[in-house]
Amino acid sequence: MNDERAARGVEHLQAAAMEMIAAARAFLDVVEDVVADPEKVADVVSAVGSVARDVGDAAKDAARSATRSAGGSPTGDPAHSDEGVQRIPVS
């Protein structure tokens, strides 16, 4: 490995770091605008609440579906259901 390649690598890393800093500044400017406006804050809180409700509903639906596909056993444990299970005696 030569010094020139190492120096170019450091330059690229510095440039990438500067781009990340610029992106963070732009993002913080947008966040500052949102926080400064009470209506925008209310919109964000409403959107987050809506997403949280949707995720909760999806989780409940997935749990119900998993229980049904497990044979409807009260515990949701497929080991308690004989549906789709072939028992093979071993002697």
MMTF fields as JSON, N, C-alpha, C and O atoms, coordinates in Angstrom:
{
  "mmtfVersion": "1.0.0",
  "mmtfProducer": "UNKNOWN",
  "numBonds": 363,
  "numAtoms": 364,
  "numGroups": 91,
  "numChains": 1,
  "numModels": 1,
  "chainsPerModel": [1],
  "groupsPerChain": [91],
  "chainIdList": ["A"],
  "bondAtomList": [4, 2, 8, 6, 12, 10, 16, 14, 20, 18, 24, 22, 28, 26, 32, 30, 36, 34, 40, 38, 44, 42, 48, 46, 52, 50, 56, 54, 60, 58, 64, 62, 68, 66, 72, 70, 76, 74, 80, 78, 84, 82, 88, 86, 92, 90, 96, 94, 100, 98, 104, 102, 108, 106, 112, 110, 116, 114, 120, 118, 124, 122, 128, 126, 132, 130, 136, 134, 140, 138, 144, 142, 148, 146, 152, 150, 156, 154, 160, 158, 164, 162, 168, 166, 172, 170, 176, 174, 180, 178, 184, 182, 188, 186, 192, 190, 196, 194, 200, 198, 204, 202, 208, 206, 212, 210, 216, 214, 220, 218, 224, 222, 228, 226, 232, 230, 236, 234, 240, 238, 244, 242, 248, 246, 252, 250, 256, 254, 260, 258, 264, 262, 268, 266, 272, 270, 276, 274, 280, 278, 284, 282, 288, 286, 292, 290, 296, 294, 300, 298, 304, 302, 308, 306, 312, 310, 316, 314, 320, 318, 324, 322, 328, 326, 332, 330, 336, 334, 340, 338, 344, 342, 348, 346, 352, 350, 356, 354, 360, 358],
  "bondOrderList": [1, 1, 1, 1, 1, 1, 1, 1, 1, 1, 1, 1, 1, 1, 1, 1, 1, 1, 1, 1, 1, 1, 1, 1, 1, 1, 1, 1, 1, 1, 1, 1, 1, 1, 1, 1, 1, 1, 1, 1, 1, 1, 1, 1, 1, 1, 1, 1, 1, 1, 1, 1, 1, 1, 1, 1, 1, 1, 1, 1, 1, 1, 1, 1, 1, 1, 1, 1, 1, 1, 1, 1, 1, 1, 1, 1, 1, 1, 1, 1, 1, 1, 1, 1, 1, 1, 1, 1, 1, 1],
  "groupList": [{"groupName": "MET", "atomNameList": ["N", "CA", "C", "O"], "elementList": ["N", "C", "C", "O"], "formalChargeList": [0, 0, 0, 0], "bondAtomList": [1, 0, 2, 1, 3, 2], "bondOrderList": [1, 1, 2], "singleLetterCode": "M", "chemCompType": "L-PEPTIDE LINKING"}, {"groupName": "ASN", "atomNameList": ["N", "CA", "C", "O"], "elementList": ["N", "C", "C", "O"], "formalChargeList": [0, 0, 0, 0], "bondAtomList": [1, 0, 2, 1, 3, 2], "bondOrderList": [1, 1, 2], "singleLetterCode": "N", "chemCompType": "L-PEPTIDE LINKING"}, {"groupName": "ASP", "atomNameList": ["N", "CA", "C", "O"], "elementList": ["N", "C", "C", "O"], "formalChargeList": [0, 0, 0, 0], "bondAtomList": [1, 0, 2, 1, 3, 2], "bondOrderList": [1, 1, 2], "singleLetterCode": "D", "chemCompType": "L-PEPTIDE LINKING"}, {"groupName": "GLU", "atomNameList": ["N", "CA", "C", "O"], "elementList": ["N", "C", "C", "O"], "formalChargeList": [0, 0, 0, 0], "bondAtomList": [1, 0, 2, 1, 3, 2], "bondOrderList": [1, 1, 2], "singleLetterCode": "E", "chemCompType": "L-PEPTIDE LINKING"}, {"groupName": "ARG", "atomNameList": ["N", "CA", "C", "O"], "elementList": ["N", "C", "C", "O"], "formalChargeList": [0, 0, 0, 0], "bondAtomList": [1, 0, 2, 1, 3, 2], "bondOrderList": [1, 1, 2], "singleLetterCode": "R", "chemCompType": "L-PEPTIDE LINKING"}, {"groupName": "ALA", "atomNameList": ["N", "CA", "C", "O"], "elementList": ["N", "C", "C", "O"], "formalChargeList": [0, 0, 0, 0], "bondAtomList": [1, 0, 2, 1, 3, 2], "bondOrderList": [1, 1, 2], "singleLetterCode": "A", "chemCompType": "L-PEPTIDE LINKING"}, {"groupName": "GLY", "atomNameList": ["N", "CA", "C", "O"], "elementList": ["N", "C", "C", "O"], "formalChargeList": [0, 0, 0, 0], "bondAtomList": [1, 0, 2, 1, 3, 2], "bondOrderList": [1, 1, 2], "singleLetterCode": "G", "chemCompType": "PEPTIDE LINKING"}, {"groupName": "VAL", "atomNameList": ["N", "CA", "C", "O"], "elementList": ["N", "C", "C", "O"], "formalChargeList": [0, 0, 0, 0], "bondAtomList": [1, 0, 2, 1, 3, 2], "bondOrderList": [1, 1, 2], "singleLetterCode": "V", "chemCompType": "L-PEPTIDE LINKING"}, {"groupName": "HIS", "atomNameList": ["N", "CA", "C", "O"], "elementList": ["N", "C", "C", "O"], "formalChargeList": [0, 0, 0, 0], "bondAtomList": [1, 0, 2, 1, 3, 2], "bondOrderList": [1, 1, 2], "singleLetterCode": "H", "chemCompType": "L-PEPTIDE LINKING"}, {"groupName": "LEU", "atomNameList": ["N", "CA", "C", "O"], "elementList": ["N", "C", "C", "O"], "formalChargeList": [0, 0, 0, 0], "bondAtomList": [1, 0, 2, 1, 3, 2], "bondOrderList": [1, 1, 2], "singleLetterCode": "L", "chemCompType": "L-PEPTIDE LINKING"}, {"groupName": "GLN", "atomNameList": ["N", "CA", "C", "O"], "elementList": ["N", "C", "C", "O"], "formalChargeList": [0, 0, 0, 0], "bondAtomList": [1, 0, 2, 1, 3, 2], "bondOrderList": [1, 1, 2], "singleLetterCode": "Q", "chemCompType": "L-PEPTIDE LINKING"}, {"groupName": "ILE", "atomNameList": ["N", "CA", "C", "O"], "elementList": ["N", "C", "C", "O"], "formalChargeList": [0, 0, 0, 0], "bondAtomList": [1, 0, 2, 1, 3, 2], "bondOrderList": [1, 1, 2], "singleLetterCode": "I", "chemCompType": "L-PEPTIDE LINKING"}, {"groupName": "PHE", "atomNameList": ["N", "CA", "C", "O"], "elementList": ["N", "C", "C", "O"], "formalChargeList": [0, 0, 0, 0], "bondAtomList": [1, 0, 2, 1, 3, 2], "bondOrderList": [1, 1, 2], "singleLetterCode": "F", "chemCompType": "L-PEPTIDE LINKING"}, {"groupName": "PRO", "atomNameList": ["N", "CA", "C", "O"], "elementList": ["N", "C", "C", "O"], "formalChargeList": [0, 0, 0, 0], "bondAtomList": [1, 0, 2, 1, 3, 2], "bondOrderList": [1, 1, 2], "singleLetterCode": "P", "chemCompType": "L-PEPTIDE LINKING"}, {"groupName": "LYS", "atomNameList": ["N", "CA", "C", "O"], "elementList": ["N", "C", "C", "O"], "formalChargeList": [0, 0, 0, 0], "bondAtomList": [1, 0, 2, 1, 3, 2], "bondOrderList": [1, 1, 2], "singleLetterCode": "K", "chemCompType": "L-PEPTIDE LINKING"}, {"groupName": "SER", "atomNameList": ["N", "CA", "C", "O"], "elementList": ["N", "C", "C", "O"], "formalChargeList": [0, 0, 0, 0], "bondAtomList": [1, 0, 2, 1, 3, 2], "bondOrderList": [1, 1, 2], "singleLetterCode": "S", "chemCompType": "L-PEPTIDE LINKING"}, {"groupName": "THR", "atomNameList": ["N", "CA", "C", "O"], "elementList": ["N", "C", "C", "O"], "formalChargeList": [0, 0, 0, 0], "bondAtomList": [1, 0, 2, 1, 3, 2], "bondOrderList": [1, 1, 2], "singleLetterCode": "T", "chemCompType": "L-PEPTIDE LINKING"}],
  "groupTypeList": [0, 1, 2, 3, 4, 5, 5, 4, 6, 7, 3, 8, 9, 10, 5, 5, 5, 0, 3, 0, 11, 5, 5, 5, 4, 5, 12, 9, 2, 7, 7, 3, 2, 7, 7, 5, 2, 13, 3, 14, 7, 5, 2, 7, 7, 15, 5, 7, 6, 15, 7, 5, 4, 2, 7, 6, 2, 5, 5, 14, 2, 5, 5, 4, 15, 5, 16, 4, 15, 5, 6, 6, 15, 13, 16, 6, 2, 13, 5, 8, 15, 2, 3, 6, 7, 10, 4, 11, 13, 7, 15],
  "groupIdList": [1, 2, 3, 4, 5, 6, 7, 8, 9, 10, 11, 12, 13, 14, 15, 16, 17, 18, 19, 20, 21, 22, 23, 24, 25, 26, 27, 28, 29, 30, 31, 32, 33, 34, 35, 36, 37, 38, 39, 40, 41, 42, 43, 44, 45, 46, 47, 48, 49, 50, 51, 52, 53, 54, 55, 56, 57, 58, 59, 60, 61, 62, 63, 64, 65, 66, 67, 68, 69, 70, 71, 72, 73, 74, 75, 76, 77, 78, 79, 80, 81, 82, 83, 84, 85, 86, 87, 88, 89, 90, 91],
  "secStructList": [7, 7, 2, 2, 2, 2, 2, 2, 2, 2, 2, 2, 2, 2, 2, 2, 2, 2, 2, 2, 2, 2, 2, 2, 2, 2, 2, 2, 2, 2, 2, 2, 2, 2, 2, 2, 7, 2, 2, 2, 2, 2, 2, 2, 2, 2, 2, 2, 2, 2, 2, 2, 2, 2, 2, 2, 2, 2, 2, 2, 2, 2, 2, 2, 2, 2, 2, 2, 2, 6, 6, 1, 7, 6, 6, 7, 7, 4, 4, 4, 7, 7, 6, 6, 7, 7, 7, 7, 7, 7, 7],
  "xCoordList": [0.852, 0.0, 0.905, 1.822, 0.625, 1.487, 0.796, -0.413, 1.588, 1.094, 0.06, -0.875, 0.231, -0.709, -2.114, -3.098, -2.205, -3.515, -4.136, -5.341, -3.331, -3.841, -4.354, -5.397, -3.626, -4.036, -5.343, -6.208, -5.496, -6.751, -7.906, -9.013, -7.634, -8.674, -9.123, -10.317, -8.17, -8.499, -9.29, -10.247, -8.908, -9.64, -11.094, -12.006, -11.3, -12.667, -13.467, -14.636, -12.839, -13.533, -13.886, -14.972, -12.963, -13.242, -14.401, -15.273, -14.404, -15.479, -16.824, -17.844, -16.809, -18.04, -18.522, -19.72, -17.596, -17.966, -18.57, -19.557, -17.997, -18.534, -19.942, -20.804, -20.178, -21.519, -22.512, -23.653, -22.089, -22.968, -23.307, -24.445, -22.341, -22.574, -23.551, -24.452, -23.378, -24.288, -25.708, -26.678, -25.823, -27.143, -27.785, -28.981, -27.001, -27.529, -28.008, -29.058, -27.251, -27.66, -28.981, -29.869, -29.104, -30.341, -31.514, -32.598, -31.302, -32.354, -32.751, -33.937, -31.762, -32.053, -32.796, -33.637, -32.498, -33.244, -34.726, -35.597, -34.999, -36.388, -37.048, -38.179, -36.354, -36.903, -37.184, -38.213, -36.279, -36.479, -37.749, -38.509, -37.979, -39.191, -40.447, -41.444, -40.394, -41.547, -41.822, -42.967, -40.779, -40.948, -41.442, -42.172, -41.063, -41.456, -42.929, -43.493, -43.556, -44.949, -45.834, -45.751, -46.69, -47.538, -48.449, -48.714, -48.926, -49.785, -49.008, -49.526, -47.758, -46.931, -46.628, -46.611, -46.388, -46.138, -47.368, -47.243, -48.551, -49.787, -49.946, -50.382, -49.598, -49.686, -48.737, -49.098, -47.524, -46.538, -47.014, -46.942, -47.502, -47.982, -49.148, -49.227, -50.045, -51.187, -50.733, -51.244, -49.775, -49.265, -48.591, -48.793, -47.795, -47.118, -48.155, -48.027, -49.176, -50.238, -50.968, -51.289, -51.231, -51.907, -51.07, -51.588, -49.784, -48.889, -48.841, -48.86, -48.779, -48.741, -50.013, -49.945, -51.161, -52.418, -52.412, -52.81, -51.963, -51.918, -50.996, -51.325, -49.865, -48.927, -49.565, -49.453, -50.226, -50.909, -51.985, -52.095, -52.786, -53.829, -53.226, -53.735, -52.141, -51.488, -50.935, -51.014, -50.383, -49.856, -50.977, -50.818, -52.112, -53.262, -53.75, -54.019, -53.866, -54.308, -53.346, -53.777, -52.053, -51.057, -51.167, -51.041, -51.401, -51.544, -52.782, -52.736, -53.895, -55.117, -54.89, -55.302, -54.241, -53.968, -53.07, -53.293, -52.07, -51.162, -51.903, -51.642, -52.83, -53.607, -54.494, -54.607, -55.134, -55.993, -55.176, -55.6, -54.007, -53.211, -52.566, -52.104, -52.527, -51.968, -53.042, -52.833, -54.186, -55.24, -56.24, -57.113, -56.122, -57.085, -56.939, -57.861, -55.822, -55.667, -55.644, -55.144, -56.184, -56.26, -54.898, -54.782, -53.874, -52.542, -51.814, -50.791, -52.339, -51.652, -50.47, -49.693, -50.332, -49.207, -49.581, -50.505, -48.895, -49.238, -49.073, -49.665, -48.293, -48.107, -49.404, -49.556, -50.348, -51.62, -52.676, -53.822, -52.346, -53.291, -52.82, -51.639, -53.766, -53.415, -53.632, -53.316, -54.159, -54.439, -53.131, -52.214, -53.065, -51.902, -50.703, -49.605, -50.903, -49.785, -49.975, -51.043, -48.968, -48.992, -48.112, -46.913, -48.731, -47.979, -47.476, -48.251, -46.206, -45.574, -45.052, -44.133, -45.647, -45.15, -43.747, -43.428, -42.921, -41.553, -41.418, -41.776, -40.891, -40.736, -39.283, -38.961],
  "yCoordList": [-1.167, 0.0, 1.24, 1.36, 2.142, 3.331, 4.529, 4.523, 5.538, 6.722, 7.497, 8.066, 7.519, 8.27, 7.664, 8.392, 6.335, 5.672, 5.898, 6.127, 5.838, 6.079, 7.51, 7.744, 8.462, 9.87, 10.08, 10.824, 9.43, 9.545, 8.952, 9.489, 7.837, 7.224, 8.147, 8.258, 8.807, 9.76, 10.928, 11.383, 11.419, 12.518, 12.134, 12.924, 10.928, 10.458, 10.366, 10.75, 9.862, 9.775, 11.161, 11.365, 12.113, 13.483, 14.082, 14.74, 13.853, 14.386, 13.76, 14.446, 12.471, 11.796, 12.339, 12.543, 12.571, 13.124, 14.514, 14.84, 15.324, 16.664, 16.598, 17.4, 15.654, 15.471, 15.039, 15.5, 14.167, 13.724, 14.895, 15.018, 15.74, 16.919, 17.869, 18.404, 18.08, 18.95, 18.385, 19.128, 17.072, 16.431, 16.576, 16.849, 16.397, 16.54, 17.965, 18.175, 18.932, 20.339, 20.612, 21.265, 20.114, 20.306, 19.652, 20.23, 18.45, 17.75, 18.529, 18.666, 19.039, 19.815, 21.107, 21.549, 21.718, 22.915, 22.58, 23.335, 21.456, 21.036, 20.746, 21.17, 20.029, 19.723, 21.006, 21.117, 21.98, 23.261, 23.95, 24.506, 23.914, 24.515, 23.819, 24.472, 22.497, 21.735, 22.05, 22.293, 22.045, 22.281, 23.696, 23.914, 24.646, 26.039, 26.283, 27.285, 25.389, 25.574, 24.569, 23.371, 25.038, 24.121, 23.251, 22.101, 23.778, 22.972, 21.81, 20.699, 22.07, 21.004, 19.947, 18.754, 20.378, 19.426, 18.536, 17.319, 19.144, 18.374, 17.375, 16.245, 17.783, 16.873, 15.679, 14.537, 15.97, 14.897, 13.931, 12.715, 14.474, 13.621, 12.771, 11.587, 13.357, 12.627, 11.501, 10.383, 11.804, 10.791, 9.641, 8.476, 9.965, 8.92, 8.062, 6.839, 8.693, 7.941, 7.022, 5.886, 7.504, 6.694, 5.482, 4.372, 5.702, 4.591, 3.587, 2.379, 4.071, 3.174, 2.328, 1.129, 2.94, 2.18, 1.131, -0.012, 1.517, 0.571, -0.606, -1.75, -0.335, -1.406, -2.319, -3.541, -1.735, -2.54, -3.417, -4.593, -2.854, -3.637, -4.77, -5.891, -4.478, -5.514, -6.626, -7.8, -6.271, -7.282, -8.165, -9.381, -7.55, -8.338, -9.288, -10.46, -8.774, -9.62, -10.78, -11.905, -10.516, -11.571, -12.618, -13.813, -12.177, -13.124, -13.989, -15.197, -13.378, -14.159, -15.164, -16.32, -14.723, -15.604, -16.766, -17.904, -16.486, -17.539, -18.546, -19.746, -18.066, -18.972, -19.863, -21.062, -19.272, -20.074, -21.112, -22.26, -20.714, -21.654, -22.712, -23.735, -22.486, -23.48, -24.46, -25.222, -24.452, -25.393, -24.825, -25.543, -23.567, -22.939, -23.359, -23.157, -23.932, -24.334, -23.095, -22.052, -23.197, -22.017, -21.421, -20.22, -22.255, -21.747, -21.25, -20.575, -21.581, -21.191, -22.094, -21.823, -23.177, -24.1, -25.205, -25.969, -25.321, -26.352, -27.756, -28.693, -27.937, -29.267, -29.783, -30.99, -28.884, -29.289, -29.569, -29.848, -29.509, -29.727, -30.906, -31.013, -31.802, -32.953, -32.667, -33.514, -31.506, -31.174, -31.119, -30.368, -31.925, -31.906, -32.651, -32.552, -33.406, -34.134, -35.62, -36.17, -36.251, -37.691, -38.313, -38.046, -39.145, -39.81, -41.137, -41.929, -41.391, -42.633, -43.376, -42.906, -44.558, -45.319, -45.835, -46.303, -45.744, -46.235, -47.359, -47.205, -48.507, -49.625, -49.968, -50.88],
  "zCoordList": [0.0, 0.0, 0.0, 0.812, -0.92, -0.977, -0.323, -0.089, -0.042, 0.673, -0.132, 0.432, -1.464, -2.31, -2.227, -2.098, -2.301, -2.199, -0.835, -0.734, 0.215, 1.563, 1.695, 2.306, 1.127, 1.191, 0.44, 0.901, -0.714, -1.478, -0.68, -0.679, -0.001, 0.823, 1.943, 2.222, 2.584, 3.647, 3.083, 3.709, 1.912, 1.282, 1.018, 1.262, 0.524, 0.258, 1.555, 1.599, 2.596, 3.881, 4.415, 4.959, 4.258, 4.697, 3.902, 4.468, 2.603, 1.761, 2.158, 2.22, 2.42, 2.837, 4.178, 4.375, 5.091, 6.397, 6.234, 6.894, 5.373, 5.143, 4.548, 4.909, 3.647, 3.07, 4.143, 4.155, 5.033, 6.118, 7.041, 7.494, 7.316, 8.155, 7.468, 8.113, 6.17, 5.422, 5.422, 5.575, 5.249, 5.263, 6.643, 6.745, 7.693, 9.053, 9.295, 9.902, 8.827, 8.984, 8.259, 8.806, 7.041, 6.283, 7.0, 7.077, 7.524, 8.25, 9.5, 9.797, 10.235, 11.444, 11.115, 11.899, 9.969, 9.551, 9.369, 9.8, 8.735, 8.53, 9.872, 10.11, 10.748, 12.07, 12.834, 13.501, 12.744, 13.427, 12.924, 13.717, 11.606, 11.041, 11.556, 11.864, 11.647, 12.122, 13.589, 13.971, 14.407, 15.841, 16.115, 17.082, 15.295, 15.502, 15.185, 15.624, 14.435, 14.02, 14.754, 14.485, 15.685, 16.461, 15.596, 15.946, 14.486, 13.604, 12.997, 12.886, 12.605, 12.05, 13.102, 12.798, 14.342, 15.429, 15.607, 15.745, 15.605, 15.758, 14.613, 14.833, 13.399, 12.252, 12.417, 12.134, 12.878, 13.065, 14.145, 13.97, 15.265, 16.356, 15.878, 16.205, 15.117, 14.576, 13.647, 13.717, 12.784, 11.847, 12.591, 12.249, 13.601, 14.384, 15.102, 15.142, 15.666, 16.337, 15.38, 15.729, 14.176, 13.17, 12.773, 12.65, 12.575, 12.227, 13.37, 13.133, 14.608, 15.763, 15.833, 16.106, 15.59, 15.59, 14.481, 14.704, 13.295, 12.178, 12.486, 12.173, 13.087, 13.443, 14.487, 14.395, 15.468, 16.485, 15.879, 16.223, 14.975, 14.301, 13.483, 13.496, 12.771, 11.962, 12.851, 12.491, 13.996, 14.919, 15.458, 15.565, 15.798, 16.275, 15.188, 15.455, 13.945, 12.828, 12.605, 12.354, 12.695, 12.504, 13.603, 13.338, 14.833, 15.948, 15.758, 15.99, 15.337, 15.085, 13.96, 14.059, 12.906, 11.776, 12.187, 11.772, 12.989, 13.451, 14.312, 14.229, 15.141, 15.988, 15.133, 15.389, 14.103, 13.217, 12.448, 12.313, 11.946, 11.156, 12.032, 11.524, 13.339, 14.258, 14.697, 15.641, 14.028, 14.36, 15.342, 15.828, 15.631, 16.514, 17.961, 18.752, 18.328, 19.717, 20.588, 20.169, 21.802, 22.654, 22.973, 23.219, 22.969, 23.294, 22.07, 22.185, 20.873, 19.652, 19.35, 18.435, 20.124, 19.98, 19.003, 19.283, 17.86, 16.886, 17.452, 16.917, 18.508, 19.089, 19.7, 19.892, 20.011, 20.595, 19.535, 19.888, 18.282, 17.194, 16.359, 16.029, 16.016, 15.178, 13.706, 12.87, 13.362, 11.977, 11.175, 11.509, 10.119, 9.254, 9.801, 9.253, 10.891, 11.487, 11.224, 11.489, 10.718, 10.517, 11.587, 11.663, 12.408, 13.484, 12.972, 12.437, 13.126, 12.677, 13.894, 14.565, 14.188, 15.344, 15.093, 14.0, 16.108, 16.024, 17.032, 18.2, 16.569, 17.52, 17.717, 18.479]
}
